[in-house]
Amino acid sequence: MLEINPGLILWTILTFVIVLVILQRTAWKPLLTALKEREDSIRTSLHTAEEARNQAQKLLDENRKLMASAEEQSQRIIKEGRDMAERLKAEILEKANASSQQMVVQAREEIQREKESALTQLRSEVADLAITAAGKILDANLDPAKQRAIVDAAIRDINKG
């Protein structure tokens, strides 16, 4: 059945060694070089991807910090705006109250002046009427200046009493 043929074994080994040497010189080196380049390329790509991921994470963290800072700043600005609005409101109310108080004081002073003016005018008219009436009653021919002086003195006496 199976026979061992030493010549065939020798030629098979010799052929295998020759093919191995030819393959080593022509195909093995380029194949190993291609595999090494592929390995380096994959390693570089992985390293670049890791750096990109780290950079993206840093940018994301920085973006979150900036967003938090912007939110904090906007809240602070809103609070300052509300505080300023409250101060302005209080200031406007204070000015309005002061203005209304001043208007009331001025109105009272004006009323007092008008009252005094009316009383002065009334006194003058009463004096004129009294002089006219007294002149008609007494038929005395006193000059109007003396009559006015007498009536003014009488009115002063009435005010004192």
C-alpha positions as CSV (number, residue, x, y, z in Angstrom):
1,M,0.0,0.0,0.0
2,L,2.0,2.8,1.1
3,E,5.6,2.8,0.1
4,I,8.3,5.2,1.1
5,N,10.3,6.5,-1.8
6,P,13.5,8.3,-0.6
7,G,14.1,10.0,-3.9
8,L,10.6,11.5,-3.9
9,I,11.1,12.7,-0.3
10,L,14.4,14.3,-1.2
11,W,13.0,16.1,-4.3
12,T,9.9,17.2,-2.3
13,I,12.0,18.6,0.5
14,L,14.4,20.3,-2.0
15,T,11.4,21.8,-3.9
16,F,9.9,23.0,-0.7
17,V,13.1,24.7,0.4
18,I,13.5,26.3,-3.0
19,V,9.9,27.6,-3.0
20,L,10.4,28.8,0.6
21,V,13.6,30.8,-0.4
22,I,11.9,32.2,-3.4
23,L,8.8,33.2,-1.4
24,Q,11.0,34.7,1.3
25,R,12.8,36.9,-1.1
26,T,9.9,37.9,-3.3
27,A,6.7,37.6,-1.3
28,W,7.5,37.3,2.4
29,K,9.3,40.7,2.8
30,P,6.6,42.7,0.9
31,L,3.9,40.8,2.8
32,L,5.5,41.5,6.2
33,T,6.1,45.1,5.2
34,A,2.5,45.6,4.1
35,L,1.3,44.0,7.3
36,K,3.6,46.2,9.4
37,E,2.4,49.3,7.5
38,R,-1.2,48.3,8.0
39,E,-0.5,47.8,11.7
40,D,1.2,51.2,12.0
41,S,-1.7,52.8,10.1
42,I,-4.3,51.2,12.4
43,R,-2.2,52.2,15.5
44,T,-1.9,55.8,14.2
45,S,-5.6,56.0,13.4
46,L,-6.5,54.7,16.9
47,H,-4.2,57.2,18.5
48,T,-5.6,60.0,16.4
49,A,-9.2,58.9,17.2
50,E,-8.3,58.8,20.9
51,E,-6.8,62.3,20.7
52,A,-9.9,63.6,18.8
53,R,-12.2,62.0,21.4
54,N,-10.2,63.6,24.2
55,Q,-10.2,67.0,22.4
56,A,-14.0,66.7,21.9
57,Q,-14.4,65.9,25.6
58,K,-12.4,68.9,26.5
59,L,-14.4,71.1,24.2
60,L,-17.6,69.7,25.6
61,D,-16.5,70.4,29.2
62,E,-15.4,73.9,28.2
63,N,-18.7,74.5,26.5
64,R,-20.6,73.3,29.6
65,K,-18.5,75.7,31.7
66,L,-19.2,78.6,29.3
67,M,-22.9,77.8,29.3
68,A,-23.0,77.7,33.1
69,S,-21.1,81.0,33.2
70,A,-23.4,82.6,30.7
71,E,-26.4,81.3,32.6
72,E,-25.0,82.7,35.9
73,Q,-24.2,86.0,34.2
74,S,-27.7,86.3,32.7
75,Q,-29.3,85.6,36.1
76,R,-27.1,88.3,37.6
77,I,-28.0,90.8,34.9
78,I,-31.7,90.0,35.3
79,K,-31.4,90.5,39.1
80,E,-29.5,93.8,38.6
81,G,-32.2,94.9,36.2
82,R,-35.0,94.1,38.7
83,D,-33.1,95.8,41.5
84,M,-32.6,98.9,39.3
85,A,-36.3,98.9,38.3
86,E,-37.3,98.7,42.0
87,R,-35.0,101.6,42.8
88,L,-36.3,103.7,39.9
89,K,-39.9,102.9,41.0
90,A,-39.2,104.0,44.5
91,E,-37.4,107.1,43.3
92,I,-40.3,108.0,41.0
93,L,-42.9,107.5,43.7
94,E,-40.8,109.6,46.1
95,K,-40.6,112.4,43.6
96,A,-44.3,112.2,42.8
97,N,-45.1,112.3,46.5
98,A,-42.8,115.3,47.0
99,S,-44.3,117.0,44.0
100,S,-47.9,116.5,45.2
101,Q,-47.0,117.7,48.7
102,Q,-45.4,120.8,47.1
103,M,-48.5,121.4,45.0
104,V,-50.7,121.1,48.1
105,V,-48.5,123.6,49.9
106,Q,-48.6,126.0,47.0
107,A,-52.4,125.6,46.7
108,R,-52.8,126.4,50.4
109,E,-50.6,129.4,50.0
110,E,-52.5,130.5,47.0
111,I,-55.8,130.0,48.8
112,Q,-54.5,132.0,51.8
113,R,-53.3,134.9,49.4
114,E,-56.7,134.9,47.7
115,K,-58.5,134.9,51.0
116,E,-56.4,137.8,52.3
117,S,-56.9,139.6,49.0
118,A,-60.7,139.1,49.2
119,L,-60.7,140.2,52.9
120,T,-58.7,143.3,51.9
121,Q,-61.1,144.1,49.1
122,L,-64.1,143.4,51.3
123,R,-62.7,145.8,53.9
124,S,-62.2,148.4,51.3
125,E,-65.7,148.0,50.0
126,V,-67.2,148.0,53.5
127,A,-65.2,151.1,54.3
128,D,-66.5,152.8,51.1
129,L,-70.0,151.8,51.9
130,A,-69.7,152.9,55.5
131,I,-68.3,156.2,54.4
132,T,-71.0,156.7,51.9
133,A,-73.7,155.7,54.4
134,A,-72.2,157.9,57.2
135,G,-71.8,160.8,54.8
136,K,-75.5,160.6,53.8
137,I,-76.6,160.1,57.4
138,L,-74.6,162.9,58.9
139,D,-74.6,165.1,55.9
140,A,-71.3,166.2,57.0
141,N,-68.9,167.3,54.4
142,L,-65.7,165.6,55.4
143,D,-63.2,165.0,52.7
144,P,-62.9,161.4,51.6
145,A,-59.3,161.0,52.9
146,K,-60.5,161.8,56.5
147,Q,-63.5,159.6,56.1
148,R,-61.3,156.7,55.0
149,A,-58.9,157.2,57.9
150,I,-61.8,157.2,60.4
151,V,-63.3,154.0,58.9
152,D,-59.9,152.3,58.8
153,A,-59.4,153.2,62.5
154,A,-62.8,151.8,63.3
155,I,-62.1,148.5,61.5
156,R,-58.8,148.1,63.3
157,D,-60.5,148.6,66.6
158,I,-63.1,146.0,65.6
159,N,-60.3,143.5,64.7
160,K,-58.5,144.1,68.0
161,G,-61.6,143.6,70.0
